[in-house]
Amino acid sequence: MKKRVIVSVLITVLLCGCVPDGEEKSGYAYSEDKSAAESAGTSDESGTLDESVQLAEGYLEIYNEAAAGDSLDSLETIGRIMEALGESGYPVVDTGNQIDMIHPEVIREFAAAVEKGDAAKTVLLLVTDDGGFVRYDLAAEKGTVQVDRSRLDWEEGQPCAEKVDSFEANTWKLDEESGYIYIEKEQPAGYDGPIGYTAIRVEPLDEKLRELNRRYILPAGYRHTNLFLTDWDAENYGDLDFYDLFEVFYSSEYGKAIPYESDFEKRTYEVPAEEFENVITEFINIDTETLRSYTFYDSDSSAYIYYTRCREDWGYPCFVTPEVREYEEMDDGTIRLLVRSVSQKDDPEETFSHEVTVRPLSDGGYQYVSNHILSEEEERDLSWYAERMTVREWEEEYGGA
């Protein structure tokens, strides 16, 4: 009946390479005397880490200022760090793909070299939301890409770099349609550690589209609610899970974390009608009678019977994030958004698109009007999605909540 999405927010990676002594840093260089793979394999690892430390020292003032102001994860800070790193000539982007890549032409040239089977090297830095960055040394030869990954963190105000791993990319693909690079580290069957895929936006995206995504789509996303995963509108709310909406938007309405605890066992609470309805009607234009027909409402206690998720219906991680690709301002004051998902799981082709309509309000807020799935059913893989069990289903399965 009601459903909820558990999506683990995608973490992307960077690509990196060393520039020979005496050669101007352009971020991209062909290997002439020996193969790129051989060059990468015999490069001085400590030299690479030392260079990362030097790059970080170049934005030490930015880091200290942001750390003191508790704003390391702000887009403004991340953008300033990207600009500082971009002076190296290396391509730079952020882990959330929220800011246009600096020097994307370098990655395009490298991808072209991979396509032609030429030997080449390049560097890509991906800024994290803690003031550090991930660095990948990329070396291409005969159509294969060798990746040496390292990371720069800050310890007690000092930059510290360390090697993470090395691998031959099982998949390297610059997808022209999406504007993303897809890189895969092959993982053993049954491996339950970090996912192998990563998606990095290379091509720029209009800032207006980014703003619309951050304002209307990312606050809900795909992780905690099926708001964008099922068809619904004001005439028919279908399988929209209002309990998930209550969980997602509670803090926005009341300025604090939701007070109803959940754990491995299913719990039930009686939420006062006003408390529950204030959250839902802030973001969905729905009358109370209709809302109560889609939920469990106890008229005797004037409360909504709210049941938490538990181990049986928590769902699985979903490495899919939304991205607004187009928008249209309608005559009735609503905004229609065309949203495309970006996957970092097993197959980057397994994505879906949907159309979201929102209504901006005069007080600065907004309400969701409808969602319509555009992809065909067979094009969507939502195996990570789990329906919320009802209290009755829980009791039938386990003999009581």
VOPAGU-2260 file (C-alpha; in pm, 1 decimal, decimal comma):
REM VOPAGU-2260
SITE   aa  ch    i         X         Y         Z
SITE  MET   A    0       0,0       0,0       0,0
SITE  LYS   A    1     225,2     281,4     122,5
SITE  LYS   A    2     588,0     276,8      22,0
SITE  ARG   A    3     917,8     433,4     105,9
SITE  VAL   A    4    1244,5     476,6     -69,0
SITE  ILE   A    5    1572,5     415,7     106,7
SITE  VAL   A    6    1838,8     569,1    -104,4
SITE  SER   A    7    2184,7     604,0       2,2
SITE  VAL   A    8    2323,1     919,6    -123,2
SITE  LEU   A    9    2571,4     863,6    -392,8
SITE  ILE   A   10    2935,5     936,7    -340,8
SITE  THR   A   11    3138,9    1014,0    -650,7
SITE  VAL   A   12    3517,6     990,8    -714,2
SITE  LEU   A   13    3801,0    1180,6    -872,1
SITE  LEU   A   14    4066,9    1107,0   -1117,1
SITE  CYS   A   15    4424,3    1210,8   -1075,4
SITE  GLY   A   16    4763,7    1200,9   -1242,3
SITE  CYS   A   17    5115,0    1331,0   -1182,6
SITE  VAL   A   18    5274,0    1597,0   -1399,3
SITE  PRO   A   19    5638,1    1532,4   -1491,5
SITE  ASP   A   20    5897,4    1765,2   -1342,9
SITE  GLY   A   21    5956,3    2072,1   -1552,0
SITE  GLU   A   22    5636,1    2027,6   -1749,2
SITE  GLU   A   23    5364,6    2288,2   -1719,3
SITE  LYS   A   24    5054,5    2164,9   -1537,3
SITE  SER   A   25    4776,5    2139,7   -1790,5
SITE  GLY   A   26    4587,1    1862,1   -1616,2
SITE  TYR   A   27    4635,0    1637,2   -1916,5
SITE  ALA   A   28    4940,2    1483,3   -2080,7
SITE  TYR   A   29    5023,5    1203,1   -2321,3
SITE  SER   A   30    5299,9     958,6   -2228,3
SITE  GLU   A   31    5579,8     959,9   -2484,1
SITE  ASP   A   32    5874,3     763,6   -2345,5
SITE  LYS   A   33    5678,4     480,6   -2185,2
SITE  SER   A   34    5322,0     359,6   -2149,3
SITE  ALA   A   35    5082,5     547,3   -1923,7
SITE  ALA   A   36    5013,0     233,3   -1724,1
SITE  GLU   A   37    5385,1     172,9   -1669,7
SITE  SER   A   38    5435,7     537,4   -1578,9
SITE  ALA   A   39    5152,1     527,8   -1326,3
SITE  GLY   A   40    5274,1     199,8   -1181,7
SITE  THR   A   41    5625,8     331,1   -1119,4
SITE  SER   A   42    5534,4     682,6   -1010,8
SITE  ASP   A   43    5648,1     803,8    -670,7
SITE  GLU   A   44    5346,3     748,0    -443,8
SITE  SER   A   45    5480,2     976,0    -175,2
SITE  GLY   A   46    5530,5    1245,5    -436,8
SITE  THR   A   47    5164,9    1224,0    -532,3
SITE  LEU   A   48    5056,7    1250,2    -170,5
SITE  ASP   A   49    5295,2    1539,8    -111,3
SITE  GLU   A   50    5144,8    1722,0    -408,1
SITE  SER   A   51    4795,7    1673,0    -264,7
SITE  VAL   A   52    4911,5    1824,2      63,6
SITE  GLN   A   53    5058,2    2121,4    -124,0
SITE  LEU   A   54    4730,0    2168,4    -311,1
SITE  ALA   A   55    4541,5    2170,1      19,5
SITE  GLU   A   56    4784,8    2419,8     171,1
SITE  GLY   A   57    4689,3    2648,8    -114,8
SITE  TYR   A   58    4339,6    2689,3      30,7
SITE  LEU   A   59    4436,6    2672,5     399,6
SITE  GLU   A   60    4287,8    3015,6     467,7
SITE  ILE   A   61    3954,8    2913,4     310,9
SITE  TYR   A   62    3951,1    2593,8     518,2
SITE  ASN   A   63    4028,2    2767,6     846,0
SITE  GLU   A   64    3764,6    3034,7     787,7
SITE  ALA   A   65    3497,4    2777,3     700,9
SITE  ALA   A   66    3592,6    2542,0     985,3
SITE  ALA   A   67    3564,8    2827,8    1234,1
SITE  GLY   A   68    3224,6    2919,6    1094,2
SITE  ASP   A   69    3102,9    2558,5    1072,7
SITE  SER   A   70    3039,8    2600,8     698,5
SITE  LEU   A   71    3270,9    2344,9     538,7
SITE  ASP   A   72    2973,5    2170,2     378,5
SITE  SER   A   73    2818,9    2483,9     228,6
SITE  LEU   A   74    2810,9    2516,8    -149,8
SITE  GLU   A   75    2985,9    2852,6    -118,7
SITE  THR   A   76    3281,4    2698,9      64,4
SITE  ILE   A   77    3298,7    2399,8    -167,0
SITE  GLY   A   78    3292,0    2634,3    -467,1
SITE  ARG   A   79    3577,1    2843,8    -324,8
SITE  ILE   A   80    3786,7    2532,9    -263,1
SITE  MET   A   81    3714,6    2414,1    -617,0
SITE  GLU   A   82    3832,2    2745,5    -760,0
SITE  ALA   A   83    4153,0    2729,0    -558,5
SITE  LEU   A   84    4224,4    2373,2    -672,1
SITE  GLY   A   85    4131,2    2463,1   -1028,6
SITE  GLU   A   86    4433,0    2694,1   -1047,3
SITE  SER   A   87    4641,9    2376,6   -1073,7
SITE  GLY   A   88    4495,1    2311,3   -1416,6
SITE  TYR   A   89    4334,8    1989,2   -1293,7
SITE  PRO   A   90    3964,4    1921,0   -1345,3
SITE  VAL   A   91    3774,1    1971,4   -1018,6
SITE  VAL   A   92    3416,9    1887,1    -919,2
SITE  ASP   A   93    3223,5    1825,4    -595,8
SITE  THR   A   94    3101,2    1492,0    -458,4
SITE  GLY   A   95    2737,0    1595,2    -487,3
SITE  ASN   A   96    2763,2    1704,6    -851,9
SITE  GLN   A   97    2607,0    2034,7    -748,8
SITE  ILE   A   98    2866,7    2269,2    -902,4
SITE  ASP   A   99    2987,7    2271,8   -1261,8
SITE  MET   A  100    3319,2    2096,4   -1316,7
SITE  ILE   A  101    3624,3    2319,5   -1356,6
SITE  HIS   A  102    3830,2    2231,1   -1669,0
SITE  PRO   A  103    3585,2    1973,2   -1810,3
SITE  GLU   A  104    3770,3    1993,3   -2142,9
SITE  VAL   A  105    4053,7    1798,5   -1983,0
SITE  ILE   A  106    3824,7    1504,5   -1910,2
SITE  ARG   A  107    3676,5    1520,9   -2260,2
SITE  GLU   A  108    4028,0    1500,2   -2409,2
SITE  PHE   A  109    4119,4    1211,0   -2183,1
SITE  ALA   A  110    3798,5    1025,9   -2272,5
SITE  ALA   A  111    3876,4    1076,5   -2640,9
SITE  ALA   A  112    4221,0     926,9   -2587,7
SITE  VAL   A  113    4069,0     625,6   -2413,5
SITE  GLU   A  114    3827,0     582,5   -2702,9
SITE  LYS   A  115    4112,3     586,6   -2955,4
SITE  GLY   A  116    4331,2     356,3   -2749,4
SITE  ASP   A  117    4601,1     618,1   -2697,1
SITE  ALA   A  118    4824,6     638,5   -2391,7
SITE  ALA   A  119    4727,5     930,2   -2168,8
SITE  LYS   A  120    4713,9    1051,9   -1811,4
SITE  THR   A  121    4497,4    1302,1   -1628,5
SITE  VAL   A  122    4389,7    1420,2   -1284,5
SITE  LEU   A  123    4046,8    1486,4   -1141,3
SITE  LEU   A  124    3985,7    1617,7    -790,7
SITE  LEU   A  125    3652,4    1574,9    -619,5
SITE  VAL   A  126    3591,4    1805,2    -324,3
SITE  THR   A  127    3417,5    1651,7     -21,8
SITE  ASP   A  128    3189,6    1833,7     220,4
SITE  ASP   A  129    3448,5    1824,0     501,3
SITE  GLY   A  130    3703,2    2042,0     323,2
SITE  GLY   A  131    3908,4    1759,8     176,3
SITE  PHE   A  132    3912,3    1590,8    -161,4
SITE  VAL   A  133    3942,0    1251,7    -327,0
SITE  ARG   A  134    4208,6    1219,1    -591,5
SITE  TYR   A  135    4235,5     968,1    -871,1
SITE  ASP   A  136    4547,7     915,7   -1080,0
SITE  LEU   A  137    4415,5     799,9   -1414,5
SITE  ALA   A  138    4635,6     636,4   -1677,7
SITE  ALA   A  139    4497,9     508,8   -2008,9
SITE  GLU   A  140    4651,0     266,4   -2255,2
SITE  LYS   A  141    4496,0      57,9   -2532,8
SITE  GLY   A  142    4144,8     139,2   -2418,4
SITE  THR   A  143    4193,3      46,2   -2052,8
SITE  VAL   A  144    4207,1     288,6   -1761,1
SITE  GLN   A  145    4424,7     233,3   -1453,4
SITE  VAL   A  146    4307,4     418,4   -1143,0
SITE  ASP   A  147    4517,4     506,1    -837,3
SITE  ARG   A  148    4297,1     658,8    -570,9
SITE  SER   A  149    4404,2     867,5    -272,5
SITE  ARG   A  150    4233,7    1103,8     -31,6
SITE  LEU   A  151    4318,8    1432,0     137,5
SITE  ASP   A  152    4171,9    1493,0     484,0
SITE  TRP   A  153    4237,4    1746,1     757,4
SITE  GLU   A  154    4365,5    1638,6    1098,9
SITE  GLU   A  155    4382,8    1902,7    1370,6
SITE  GLY   A  156    4389,7    2173,2    1106,3
SITE  GLN   A  157    4666,3    2012,0     899,6
SITE  PRO   A  158    4624,4    1845,0     556,6
SITE  CYS   A  159    4700,2    1472,8     548,9
SITE  ALA   A  160    4694,5    1257,0     233,9
SITE  GLU   A  161    4686,5     879,1     210,3
SITE  LYS   A  162    4659,2     614,0     -57,3
SITE  VAL   A  163    4322,7     438,9     -81,6
SITE  ASP   A  164    4357,7     176,5    -354,3
SITE  SER   A  165    4448,9      99,3    -714,5
SITE  PHE   A  166    4244,8     -81,5    -978,4
SITE  GLU   A  167    4184,1    -119,2   -1348,3
SITE  ALA   A  168    3846,2      32,5   -1429,9
SITE  ASN   A  169    3605,2    -242,4   -1526,8
SITE  THR   A  170    3390,0      28,0   -1688,8
SITE  TRP   A  171    3493,5     370,4   -1815,9
SITE  LYS   A  172    3225,1     557,1   -2002,8
SITE  LEU   A  173    3164,8     921,0   -2086,7
SITE  ASP   A  174    2793,3     924,5   -2161,2
SITE  GLU   A  175    2710,5    1214,0   -2393,9
SITE  GLU   A  176    2336,8    1199,2   -2327,2
SITE  SER   A  177    2361,2    1236,4   -1949,7
SITE  GLY   A  178    2685,5    1435,3   -1943,9
SITE  TYR   A  179    2833,2    1198,3   -1684,6
SITE  ILE   A  180    3144,0     985,4   -1659,2
SITE  TYR   A  181    3076,2     638,6   -1521,1
SITE  ILE   A  182    3366,9     454,7   -1360,0
SITE  GLU   A  183    3341,1     106,5   -1214,3
SITE  LYS   A  184    3569,3     -78,8    -979,5
SITE  GLU   A  185    3478,7    -444,1   -1013,8
SITE  GLN   A  186    3377,6    -598,0    -680,7
SITE  PRO   A  187    3372,8    -970,3    -593,6
SITE  ALA   A  188    3039,9   -1150,7    -596,2
SITE  GLY   A  189    2865,7   -1110,8    -261,1
SITE  TYR   A  190    3079,6    -812,5    -162,6
SITE  ASP   A  191    2885,9    -589,2      78,3
SITE  GLY   A  192    3128,9    -297,2     103,4
SITE  PRO   A  193    3124,9      28,7     -95,5
SITE  ILE   A  194    2962,8      12,5    -438,0
SITE  GLY   A  195    3187,8     -13,6    -740,7
SITE  TYR   A  196    3021,9     245,1    -962,6
SITE  THR   A  197    3058,0     620,0    -943,3
SITE  ALA   A  198    2899,2     889,7   -1158,4
SITE  ILE   A  199    3063,2    1228,2   -1209,8
SITE  ARG   A  200    2896,5    1511,9   -1400,5
SITE  VAL   A  201    3133,0    1651,7   -1662,6
SITE  GLU   A  202    2903,8    1869,9   -1868,7
SITE  PRO   A  203    2772,8    2193,8   -1713,5
SITE  LEU   A  204    2410,6    2221,7   -1601,3
SITE  ASP   A  205    2207,9    2542,7   -1603,6
SITE  GLU   A  206    2217,7    2700,3   -1257,2
SITE  LYS   A  207    1841,0    2754,6   -1264,5
SITE  LEU   A  208    1792,0    2378,3   -1297,7
SITE  ARG   A  209    2027,4    2320,6   -1006,6
SITE  GLU   A  210    1837,3    2570,7    -791,3
SITE  LEU   A  211    1503,5    2405,7    -871,3
SITE  ASN   A  212    1647,5    2065,9    -785,5
SITE  ARG   A  213    1789,4    2184,3    -453,0
SITE  ARG   A  214    1467,7    2361,2    -356,0
SITE  TYR   A  215    1195,3    2120,3    -462,9
SITE  ILE   A  216    1341,6    1774,5    -529,1
SITE  LEU   A  217    1645,1    1707,1    -308,7
SITE  PRO   A  218    1468,2    1785,7      23,7
SITE  ALA   A  219    1256,4    1473,0     -27,0
SITE  GLY   A  220    1473,0    1282,6    -271,7
SITE  TYR   A  221    1433,4     909,7    -331,5
SITE  ARG   A  222    1566,0     781,7      -1,1
SITE  HIS   A  223    1290,1     826,1     254,5
SITE  THR   A  224     967,6     855,5      57,4
SITE  ASN   A  225     789,8     736,2    -254,7
SITE  LEU   A  226     677,9    1091,4    -332,0
SITE  PHE   A  227     858,0    1074,1    -668,1
SITE  LEU   A  228     828,8     699,0    -727,6
SITE  THR   A  229     457,2     659,9    -781,7
SITE  ASP   A  230     188,9     832,4    -986,4
SITE  TRP   A  231     -40,9    1060,5    -789,3
SITE  ASP   A  232    -227,7    1389,0    -809,4
SITE  ALA   A  233    -502,2    1574,5    -620,7
SITE  GLU   A  234    -769,2    1354,2    -777,2
SITE  ASN   A  235    -603,2    1026,6    -682,8
SITE  TYR   A  236    -316,9     997,2    -434,9
SITE  GLY   A  237    -262,4     633,9    -529,0
SITE  ASP   A  238      10,8     466,1    -323,7
SITE  LEU   A  239     158,9     786,8    -184,6
SITE  ASP   A  240     283,1     711,1     167,4
SITE  PHE   A  241     178,4     999,1     393,9
SITE  TYR   A  242     361,5     847,7     689,9
SITE  ASP   A  243     689,4     876,0     502,4
SITE  LEU   A  244     606,2    1236,7     421,1
SITE  PHE   A  245     541,7    1293,9     790,7
SITE  GLU   A  246     888,1    1160,4     873,9
SITE  VAL   A  247    1066,0    1352,4     597,3
SITE  PHE   A  248     910,8    1693,7     654,9
SITE  TYR   A  249     854,8    1689,5    1031,2
SITE  SER   A  250    1173,9    1881,8    1105,5
SITE  SER   A  251    1092,7    2141,5     838,1
SITE  GLU   A  252     758,9    2213,3    1004,2
SITE  TYR   A  253     861,8    2200,6    1369,4
SITE  GLY   A  254    1232,6    2282,4    1357,8
SITE  LYS   A  255    1338,6    1970,2    1546,4
SITE  ALA   A  256    1391,8    1599,7    1489,7
SITE  ILE   A  257    1086,4    1376,9    1484,9
SITE  PRO   A  258    1028,1    1259,8    1844,1
SITE  TYR   A  259     881,5     919,3    1756,2
SITE  GLU   A  260    1158,2     662,2    1789,8
SITE  SER   A  261    1193,2     360,8    1563,3
SITE  ASP   A  262    1409,4      51,0    1586,7
SITE  PHE   A  263    1427,4    -306,9    1458,1
SITE  GLU   A  264    1082,2    -378,6    1597,2
SITE  LYS   A  265     773,6    -208,4    1457,7
SITE  ARG   A  266     638,1      62,2    1686,9
SITE  THR   A  267     303,9     237,9    1682,8
SITE  TYR   A  268     218,1     584,0    1811,6
SITE  GLU   A  269     -89,0     800,5    1836,1
SITE  VAL   A  270       1,7    1133,5    1678,1
SITE  PRO   A  271    -238,2    1419,2    1758,8
SITE  ALA   A  272    -438,3    1514,3    1451,1
SITE  GLU   A  273    -318,8    1874,3    1443,0
SITE  GLU   A  274      46,3    1770,9    1469,2
SITE  PHE   A  275      22,6    1520,2    1184,6
SITE  GLU   A  276    -195,0    1733,0     958,3
SITE  ASN   A  277      21,9    2043,2     998,6
SITE  VAL   A  278     314,8    1857,6     846,5
SITE  ILE   A  279     125,8    1702,5     556,9
SITE  THR   A  280     -84,4    2003,3     456,2
SITE  GLU   A  281     222,4    2226,1     459,4
SITE  PHE   A  282     355,8    2035,8     156,4
SITE  ILE   A  283      44,2    1873,8       5,9
SITE  ASN   A  284    -280,1    2059,7     -60,0
SITE  ILE   A  285    -515,8    1797,0      79,0
SITE  ASP   A  286    -826,1    1828,0     298,4
SITE  THR   A  287    -833,3    1642,0     629,0
SITE  GLU   A  288   -1119,1    1412,1     530,0
SITE  THR   A  289    -925,5    1285,6     227,9
SITE  LEU   A  290    -602,9    1255,4     427,6
SITE  ARG   A  291    -775,1    1045,6     690,1
SITE  SER   A  292    -911,3     812,5     423,3
SITE  TYR   A  293    -554,1     738,3     308,3
SITE  THR   A  294    -421,6     677,6     660,3
SITE  PHE   A  295    -518,5     515,0     989,1
SITE  TYR   A  296    -715,7     772,0    1185,8
SITE  ASP   A  297    -876,6     709,0    1523,2
SITE  SER   A  298   -1171,9     944,3    1565,1
SITE  ASP   A  299   -1215,7     848,2    1932,5
SITE  SER   A  300    -870,0     978,9    2025,0
SITE  SER   A  301    -849,1    1236,5    1743,5
SITE  ALA   A  302    -512,2    1091,1    1649,9
SITE  TYR   A  303    -336,9     927,4    1356,8
SITE  ILE   A  304    -208,7     575,6    1419,7
SITE  TYR   A  305     151,0     611,4    1304,9
SITE  TYR   A  306     355,0     295,9    1263,1
SITE  THR   A  307     730,1     316,3    1215,8
SITE  ARG   A  308     936,7     111,5     978,8
SITE  CYS   A  309    1129,5    -185,1    1116,9
SITE  ARG   A  310    1382,5    -443,5    1003,1
SITE  GLU   A  311    1124,3    -611,8     779,5
SITE  ASP   A  312    1028,0    -307,5     573,3
SITE  TRP   A  313    1330,6     -80,7     599,9
SITE  GLY   A  314    1431,3    -151,7     240,2
SITE  TYR   A  315    1776,4    -159,2      82,4
SITE  PRO   A  316    2027,9     111,5      -5,3
SITE  CYS   A  317    1952,1     282,9    -333,5
SITE  PHE   A  318    2233,1     466,0    -505,0
SITE  VAL   A  319    2012,1     689,2    -715,5
SITE  THR   A  320    1979,3    1066,5    -698,3
SITE  PRO   A  321    1742,5    1308,2    -880,6
SITE  GLU   A  322    1843,8    1581,2   -1120,8
SITE  VAL   A  323    1612,7    1841,4   -1279,4
SITE  ARG   A  324    1678,1    1854,1   -1654,7
SITE  GLU   A  325    1398,5    2082,9   -1776,3
SITE  TYR   A  326    1129,9    2308,3   -1629,8
SITE  GLU   A  327     822,6    2501,5   -1744,3
SITE  GLU   A  328     639,3    2778,9   -1562,2
SITE  MET   A  329     265,8    2724,9   -1610,3
SITE  ASP   A  330     -10,5    2985,0   -1645,3
SITE  ASP   A  331    -168,1    2876,6   -1315,6
SITE  GLY   A  332     148,2    2963,1   -1122,3
SITE  THR   A  333     276,5    2608,3   -1087,4
SITE  ILE   A  334     613,7    2485,0   -1211,3
SITE  ARG   A  335     647,5    2160,6   -1403,5
SITE  LEU   A  336     983,4    1987,1   -1354,7
SITE  LEU   A  337    1129,0    1711,4   -1570,0
SITE  VAL   A  338    1348,2    1501,2   -1341,4
SITE  ARG   A  339    1593,4    1231,0   -1441,7
SITE  SER   A  340    1750,1     995,2   -1190,7
SITE  VAL   A  341    2125,1     937,5   -1187,1
SITE  SER   A  342    2232,3     588,9   -1082,7
SITE  GLN   A  343    2559,7     475,9    -932,2
SITE  LYS   A  344    2464,5     115,0    -884,2
SITE  ASP   A  345    2527,0    -191,4   -1098,9
SITE  ASP   A  346    2412,9     -44,5   -1430,5
SITE  PRO   A  347    2410,8     332,5   -1488,0
SITE  GLU   A  348    2158,0     278,6   -1765,8
SITE  GLU   A  349    1896,4     168,4   -1511,6
SITE  THR   A  350    1753,3     510,7   -1443,8
SITE  PHE   A  351    1407,1     656,8   -1474,2
SITE  SER   A  352    1244,1     992,6   -1538,4
SITE  HIS   A  353     939,2    1157,9   -1388,7
SITE  GLU   A  354     747,0    1484,0   -1405,0
SITE  VAL   A  355     685,6    1678,0   -1083,5
SITE  THR   A  356     450,0    1973,3   -1051,1
SITE  VAL   A  357     498,8    2213,8    -760,0
SITE  ARG   A  358     319,1    2530,1    -653,4
SITE  PRO   A  359     530,8    2809,8    -498,2
SITE  LEU   A  360     343,1    2990,2    -220,0
SITE  SER   A  361     334,6    3360,7    -139,6
SITE  ASP   A  362     493,2    3301,3     202,0
SITE  GLY   A  363     802,8    3148,5      43,7
SITE  GLY   A  364     691,0    2788,1      92,4
SITE  TYR   A  365     570,7    2542,8    -169,2
SITE  GLN   A  366     341,8    2244,3    -217,9
SITE  TYR   A  367     370,4    1936,2    -434,1
SITE  VAL   A  368      82,6    1908,5    -679,5
SITE  SER   A  369     152,3    1582,0    -861,5
SITE  ASN   A  370     409,3    1329,8    -977,6
SITE  HIS   A  371     396,4    1129,1   -1297,5
SITE  ILE   A  372     639,9     850,2   -1390,7
SITE  LEU   A  373     752,8     882,5   -1753,2
SITE  SER   A  374     966,0     569,8   -1785,9
SITE  GLU   A  375     819,4     236,6   -1883,1
SITE  GLU   A  376     790,5     -18,3   -1603,1
SITE  GLU   A  377    1054,8    -244,6   -1756,7
SITE  GLU   A  378    1300,6      47,3   -1765,5
SITE  ARG   A  379    1287,9      89,9   -1388,5
SITE  ASP   A  380    1467,1    -119,2   -1130,1
SITE  LEU   A  381    1324,4     -29,8    -789,3
SITE  SER   A  382    1426,4    -352,7    -616,3
SITE  TRP   A  383    1570,0    -141,0    -334,5
SITE  TYR   A  384    1223,0      -4,1    -260,9
SITE  ALA   A  385    1012,5    -157,3      16,4
SITE  GLU   A  386     646,9    -105,3     102,1
SITE  ARG   A  387     572,9      -7,1     458,1
SITE  MET   A  388     405,9    -292,7     644,3
SITE  THR   A  389      73,8    -211,5     803,4
SITE  VAL   A  390      10,8    -282,2    1168,5
SITE  ARG   A  391    -220,1    -567,2    1070,3
SITE  GLU   A  392      46,0    -724,0     849,2
SITE  TRP   A  393     297,6    -696,9    1130,7
SITE  GLU   A  394      59,6    -856,0    1381,5
SITE  GLU   A  395     -27,0   -1139,7    1143,6
SITE  GLU   A  396     343,1   -1206,7    1085,8
SITE  TYR   A  397     473,8   -1165,4    1439,6
SITE  GLY   A  398     169,3   -1181,9    1665,6
SITE  GLY   A  399     171,3    -822,4    1783,8
SITE  ALA   A  400     362,8    -496,2    1756,5
